Amino acid sequence: MQQQKKSQPPSVLNRTRSLGKQQQQKPQQQQQPQQIQQQPKQGFTQLPSQKLTNIKTVDPFSDKSKQKTNSFAYVYNAGGIPCRVNHGCNTMKLQWNQGVEIGHLPYDPLMATCFEGLIEEAHPYCFIATNAIKDMLNEQNAQEKVIPILAKLVWPLRTALSSQNDKVFMSSLEILKLLSNTIGSHLNGHLKNLLVPLSKRMDKKNQKEIIQDVLRQIQDNGGPETLKLIKAAIPTYTNM
């Protein structure tokens, strides 16, 4: 007798067929290659020459919106000062833009803006403000241009002389001496305001002699009445 094949129940057959269809329809998952984490490239974050100097440098990528619209830094970044720093191998020089003649520059408001920049501590603003003033004061016709705007120069100069930063003070003291050489006795009317911050520095041994030399130069430029003005503000001053 032939053995009869056992037939599976319909429920089992249906279940097997449905599983087969699901396996056929299920997409094969592709194995994604492992991503290799690349190490960030490390480059120079500052110039090698900056390791040899203590100059406080401004960040050129900083938010310029934080700068005051009346500040020297804002005016310089906006192109209002027609000069730049020429970085040499060992020294830095101020280079005026091509075609600029210092004697033909409008000292008002350019010089007043540079005097406001004397208070700047970050490079290159402090360097540019100081050296631009020197170049303008050393011009042959500087006196006739400076005297009409002298009132605009005195208060920024006094503010810089009152700075707690020694570098700012010494630069401003040098500008005061040069200003006296340029305008002579015309500085006497404003001398009282400029001598107040100097009197507060006379107790520093490393600065006293330098201040005395500047005061002697101011006295020689200002005439006989200058001695009384200096002695009134700084009783310890001697012209010997």
Disulfide bonds with the S-S distance in Angstrom:
none
